[in-house]
């Protein structure tokens, strides 16, 4: 297998760097997103204390009795707010549901944007009050980091640096806290039951806070699985299908999965927290004209971000 290009990038070089540092950052993220769809990012705005507090609150949340968590599962929201119970989501093409449960936090509109009326309220956890405040803080910091990463991508694509700004301001982004629960009898699992089946993300980009255990793998161009690991508190950032559609496959939404650990390690939990950066529902995802030519004909029908999200939520079993 050849070299897998997953560079470690310093976001501060783009946010506060000089012209040369900013160009090097933009070129590096564009090259990696063109080749593998993944980078890791440091100096992203979340310090170790906040990340440690987040994971402590997440562990407390998922340690609640199933009956308590179930009262926060709201019918009709397609899992977009609050709790989604164990084995409710199934990766496209799989028959066995993923071995996980999760909680999702959405946008909190704090200005006078009329889009506020389109978003359901976030669900507050009475039993773990710190969880509500911690996840809101994490959400806003990851949203800030994501906006700057999209600005670097815009520069790489030859667009105005602010191309995505209006689309993602008060966008439909989701912070997901995930619990891959312990399996006490792995031998009884269906053959294709895994923590997260091979899939591509729906959104523009995903920012993943380092998980509590290994298991994330990406599928390389030569069709081999490669483990993705972050240093310390670095973020793992990958391209989602919306950005792939918009760029007519110039930037790659790479297939990835979370594999089951060997043997006895299945009896231990794994936690992770991805931030799915979405635009507003009305964003036009039609392929950029600059990404279409005789060698790269248009690959996708025109669609809005909201239409595409609904289509994908139906495919994974979260929406009827």
C-alpha positions as a printed NumPy array, in Angstrom:
array([[  0.   ,   0.   ,   0.   ],
       [  1.327,   3.458,  -0.897],
       [  1.649,   6.408,   1.397],
       [ -1.661,   7.551,   2.907],
       [ -1.735,  11.342,   2.995],
       [ -3.25 ,  12.379,   6.356],
       [ -1.241,  15.486,   7.288],
       [ -1.248,  17.063,  10.753],
       [ -2.15 ,  20.727,  10.243],
       [ -2.008,  23.701,  12.611],
       [ -5.201,  25.746,  12.228],
       [ -3.465,  28.747,  13.777],
       [ -1.31 ,  28.933,  10.646],
       [ -4.411,  29.747,   8.614],
       [ -6.309,  31.851,  11.163],
       [ -3.404,  34.052,  12.291],
       [ -0.563,  33.237,   9.907],
       [  1.025,  35.317,   7.17 ],
       [  0.214,  34.936,   3.495],
       [  2.726,  32.118,   2.99 ],
       [  1.543,  30.105,   6.019],
       [ -2.087,  30.51 ,   4.965],
       [ -1.327,  29.331,   1.422],
       [  0.649,  26.327,   2.663],
       [ -2.257,  25.371,   4.954],
       [ -4.838,  25.747,   2.189],
       [ -2.718,  23.77 ,  -0.281],
       [ -2.109,  20.994,   2.264],
       [ -5.748,  20.551,   3.268],
       [ -6.849,  20.675,  -0.367],
       [ -4.281,  18.08 ,  -1.43 ],
       [ -5.235,  15.724,   1.418],
       [ -8.957,  16.172,   0.801],
       [ -8.328,  15.464,  -2.879],
       [ -6.375,  12.277,  -2.131],
       [ -7.714,  10.702,   1.09 ],
       [-10.418,  13.02 ,   2.412],
       [ -8.837,  13.158,   5.898],
       [ -6.532,  15.452,   7.895],
       [ -5.793,  15.919,  11.596],
       [ -5.84 ,  19.427,  13.046],
       [ -4.188,  21.003,  16.068],
       [ -4.738,  24.46 ,  17.666],
       [ -8.442,  24.22 ,  16.897],
       [ -9.754,  26.135,  19.918],
       [-10.675,  23.308,  22.317],
       [ -8.327,  22.867,  25.236],
       [ -7.653,  19.615,  27.09 ],
       [ -9.718,  20.616,  30.127],
       [-12.828,  21.181,  27.996],
       [-12.342,  17.909,  26.115],
       [-11.849,  16.004,  29.385],
       [-14.998,  17.62 ,  30.825],
       [-16.945,  16.746,  27.673],
       [-16.022,  13.075,  27.862],
       [-16.758,  12.927,  31.587],
       [-20.251,  14.331,  30.956],
       [-20.814,  12.024,  27.97 ],
       [-19.905,   8.979,  30.052],
       [-22.273,  10.106,  32.804],
       [-25.079,  10.576,  30.29 ],
       [-24.793,   7.133,  28.748],
       [-24.441,   5.485,  32.163],
       [-28.037,   6.502,  32.898],
       [-30.566,   3.643,  32.873],
       [-31.999,   2.863,  29.435],
       [-35.475,   3.76 ,  30.685],
       [-34.28 ,   7.241,  31.647],
       [-32.525,   7.82 ,  28.327],
       [-35.566,   6.555,  26.424],
       [-37.706,   9.43 ,  27.688],
       [-35.46 ,  11.761,  25.653],
       [-36.066,   9.909,  22.371],
       [-38.49 ,  12.184,  20.529],
       [-40.62 ,  10.659,  17.738],
       [-40.694,  12.639,  14.518],
       [-37.279,  14.287,  14.888],
       [-35.383,  11.592,  12.94 ],
       [-32.825,  11.501,  15.72 ],
       [-31.772,  15.093,  15.033],
       [-32.236,  16.147,  18.662],
       [-31.898,  14.22 ,  21.889],
       [-31.41 ,  10.491,  22.317],
       [-31.393,   7.694,  19.74 ],
       [-31.446,   4.241,  21.276],
       [-29.226,   1.254,  20.764],
       [-29.031,  -0.262,  17.286],
       [-31.4  ,   2.226,  15.646],
       [-29.093,   3.375,  12.813],
       [-28.   ,   1.067,   9.995],
       [-25.249,   1.974,   7.532],
       [-26.404,   2.005,   3.898],
       [-26.043,  -1.47 ,   2.415],
       [-25.953,  -3.26 ,   5.785],
       [-28.67 ,  -5.396,   7.361],
       [-27.44 ,  -5.367,  10.974],
       [-27.741,  -2.03 ,  12.794],
       [-24.662,  -0.331,  14.23 ],
       [-23.68 ,  -1.282,  17.778],
       [-24.147,   2.176,  19.226],
       [-26.459,   4.706,  20.861],
       [-26.13 ,   8.462,  20.541],
       [-27.351,  11.909,  21.547],
       [-27.535,  14.829,  19.105],
       [-27.346,  18.568,  19.725],
       [-28.335,  21.023,  17.003],
       [-27.964,  24.702,  16.206],
       [-28.712,  27.358,  18.828],
       [-29.611,  30.58 ,  17.005],
       [-28.647,  33.601,  19.094],
       [-29.333,  36.424,  16.623],
       [-32.524,  37.528,  14.863],
       [-32.14 ,  35.093,  11.964],
       [-35.616,  33.884,  10.936],
       [-34.198,  30.396,  10.414],
       [-34.545,  29.891,  14.16 ],
       [-38.164,  28.904,  13.549],
       [-37.072,  25.989,  11.359],
       [-35.018,  24.255,  14.057],
       [-36.419,  22.161,  16.907],
       [-35.23 ,  23.109,  20.367],
       [-32.387,  21.139,  21.835],
       [-33.335,  18.587,  24.472],
       [-31.909,  19.297,  27.933],
       [-30.819,  16.428,  30.165],
       [-32.293,  16.956,  33.632],
       [-30.131,  14.268,  35.233],
       [-26.809,  15.611,  33.886],
       [-27.173,  19.427,  33.822],
       [-23.475,  20.   ,  33.047],
       [-23.885,  18.027,  29.805],
       [-26.112,  20.763,  28.355],
       [-23.663,  23.605,  28.984],
       [-20.541,  21.631,  28.044],
       [-21.913,  20.433,  24.712],
       [-23.136,  23.94 ,  23.805],
       [-19.635,  25.311,  24.395],
       [-18.051,  22.498,  22.392],
       [-20.581,  22.992,  19.583],
       [-19.715,  26.676,  19.199],
       [-15.957,  26.089,  19.286],
       [-16.141,  23.33 ,  16.676],
       [-18.405,  25.488,  14.526],
       [-15.769,  28.254,  14.668],
       [-13.009,  25.818,  13.692],
       [-15.14 ,  24.374,  10.898],
       [-15.854,  27.788,   9.388],
       [-12.13 ,  28.521,   9.181],
       [-11.411,  25.126,   7.652],
       [-14.05 ,  25.801,   4.999],
       [-12.408,  29.162,   4.308],
       [ -9.116,  27.365,   3.646],
       [-10.937,  24.936,   1.355],
       [-12.554,  27.861,  -0.491],
       [ -9.12 ,  29.33 ,  -1.174],
       [ -7.896,  25.957,  -2.469],
       [-10.898,  25.754,  -4.81 ],
       [-10.272,  29.267,  -6.157],
       [-13.469,  30.608,  -4.584],
       [-13.882,  33.715,  -2.445],
       [-12.59 ,  32.907,   1.034],
       [-16.02 ,  33.723,   2.463],
       [-17.88 ,  31.46 ,  -0.003],
       [-19.314,  29.171,   2.69 ],
       [-19.781,  31.771,   5.442],
       [-23.408,  32.727,   4.823],
       [-24.349,  29.12 ,   4.069],
       [-23.039,  27.77 ,   7.387],
       [-23.911,  30.721,   9.659],
       [-26.765,  29.294,  11.737],
       [-26.457,  26.164,   9.612],
       [-28.046,  22.808,  10.39 ],
       [-24.898,  21.398,  12.043],
       [-25.077,  18.539,  14.532],
       [-22.891,  17.604,  17.495],
       [-23.25 ,  13.876,  18.102],
       [-22.095,  12.195,  21.311],
       [-21.639,   8.483,  20.681],
       [-21.502,   5.44 ,  22.914],
       [-20.411,   2.128,  21.421],
       [-21.753,   0.016,  24.254],
       [-20.104,  -3.114,  25.685],
       [-20.898,  -6.492,  24.142],
       [-20.762,  -9.249,  26.744],
       [-21.253, -12.12 ,  24.286],
       [-19.607, -11.174,  20.946],
       [-20.073, -14.676,  19.531],
       [-23.829, -14.148,  19.389],
       [-23.599, -11.044,  17.178],
       [-24.815, -11.182,  13.552],
       [-21.897, -11.599,  11.178],
       [-22.01 ,  -8.029,   9.844],
       [-22.747,  -6.322,  13.186],
       [-20.078,  -3.667,  13.797],
       [-19.779,  -0.493,  15.826],
       [-20.2  ,   1.634,  12.701],
       [-20.581,   0.05 ,   9.282],
       [-18.627,   1.376,   6.316],
       [-20.17 ,   4.692,   5.278],
       [-19.56 ,   8.224,   4.071],
       [-20.715,  11.255,   6.058],
       [-23.621,  13.312,   4.738],
       [-22.46 ,  16.85 ,   5.558],
       [-19.807,  19.298,   4.269],
       [-17.027,  18.354,   6.7  ],
       [-16.863,  16.376,   9.948],
       [-14.711,  17.378,  12.913],
       [-14.1  ,  14.46 ,  15.269],
       [-12.743,  14.914,  18.777],
       [-10.294,  12.077,  19.488],
       [-12.196,   8.975,  20.565],
       [-11.681,   7.096,  23.835],
       [-10.319,   4.04 ,  21.961],
       [ -8.99 ,   3.035,  18.546],
       [-11.204,   1.631,  15.821],
       [-11.649,   4.333,  13.143],
       [-10.46 ,   3.183,   9.705],
       [-10.617,   4.713,   6.224],
       [-10.751,   2.917,   2.887],
       [ -7.774,   3.866,   0.719],
       [ -7.777,   4.257,  -3.049],
       [ -6.272,   0.798,  -3.412],
       [ -9.225,  -0.601,  -1.447],
       [ -7.427,  -1.331,   1.824],
       [ -8.476,  -0.308,   5.32 ],
       [ -6.118,   2.106,   7.09 ],
       [ -6.37 ,   3.044,  10.803],
       [ -6.799,   6.768,  11.495],
       [ -5.27 ,   8.019,  14.752],
       [ -5.023,  11.545,  16.127],
       [ -2.31 ,  12.956,  18.375],
       [ -3.583,  13.825,  21.846],
       [ -6.363,  16.38 ,  21.561],
       [ -6.113,  16.845,  17.773],
       [ -9.26 ,  16.766,  15.659],
       [ -9.744,  14.306,  12.832],
       [-11.418,  16.171,   9.944],
       [-12.917,  14.549,   6.862],
       [-14.912,  15.465,   3.773],
       [-18.638,  14.726,   3.686],
       [-20.807,  13.869,   0.704],
       [-22.227,  17.392,   0.387],
       [-18.755,  18.816,  -0.244],
       [-17.953,  15.961,  -2.617],
       [-21.128,  16.691,  -4.606],
       [-20.445,  20.425,  -4.656],
       [-16.901,  19.879,  -5.973],
       [-17.929,  17.18 ,  -8.476],
       [-15.663,  14.619,  -6.743],
       [-12.608,  16.918,  -6.649],
       [-12.661,  16.564,  -2.85 ],
       [-13.187,  13.01 ,  -1.635],
       [-15.821,  11.812,   0.813],
       [-13.848,   8.784,   1.907],
       [-15.529,   5.61 ,   3.124],
       [-14.753,   4.928,   6.775],
       [-15.909,   2.657,   9.582],
       [-15.466,   1.873,  13.279],
       [-14.399,  -1.743,  13.657],
       [-15.062,  -4.013,  16.6  ],
       [-12.079,  -4.506,  18.908],
       [-10.7  ,  -8.011,  19.371],
       [-12.11 , -10.503,  21.88 ],
       [-12.382,  -9.298,  25.456],
       [-12.072,  -5.62 ,  24.481],
       [-15.644,  -5.794,  23.137],
       [-16.726,  -5.779,  26.788],
       [-15.541,  -2.178,  27.164],
       [-17.27 ,   0.995,  25.991],
       [-15.941,   3.315,  23.288],
       [-16.979,   6.972,  23.199],
       [-16.524,   9.556,  20.459],
       [-17.885,  13.005,  19.597],
       [-18.132,  14.047,  15.928],
       [-19.374,  17.46 ,  14.786],
       [-21.184,  17.278,  11.445],
       [-20.925,  20.707,   9.833],
       [-24.013,  21.279,   7.697],
       [-25.098,  24.336,   5.747],
       [-28.576,  25.788,   5.872],
       [-31.135,  23.554,   4.184],
       [-31.561,  25.896,   1.224],
       [-27.92 ,  25.771,   0.076],
       [-27.646,  24.754,  -3.573],
       [-25.326,  21.746,  -3.879],
       [-25.165,  21.899,  -7.678],
       [-21.643,  21.069,  -8.852],
       [-19.388,  24.112,  -9.053],
       [-18.808,  25.088, -12.692],
       [-15.099,  25.416, -11.926],
       [-15.022,  21.687, -11.076],
       [-16.623,  20.589, -14.356],
       [-14.707,  20.145, -17.613],
       [-14.311,  17.657, -20.467],
       [-12.183,  15.366, -18.302],
       [-14.489,  15.735, -15.298],
       [-18.099,  15.83 , -16.543],
       [-20.851,  16.657, -14.07 ],
       [-21.53 ,  13.631, -11.856],
       [-24.563,  14.707,  -9.791],
       [-28.075,  16.029, -10.241],
       [-28.873,  19.409,  -8.737],
       [-30.225,  19.251,  -5.187],
       [-30.415,  21.401,  -2.055],
       [-28.703,  20.499,   1.2  ],
       [-32.05 ,  19.941,   2.93 ],
       [-33.339,  17.626,   0.212],
       [-30.125,  15.638,   0.269],
       [-30.124,  15.326,   4.066],
       [-33.67 ,  13.957,   4.068],
       [-32.771,  11.474,   1.34 ],
       [-29.824,  10.158,   3.319],
       [-31.663,  10.016,   6.663],
       [-34.226,   7.757,   5.017],
       [-31.459,   5.512,   3.696],
       [-29.963,   4.936,   7.161],
       [-33.306,   4.301,   8.831],
       [-33.685,   7.487,  10.881],
       [-36.47 ,   8.985,   8.762],
       [-39.526,   7.341,   7.256]])
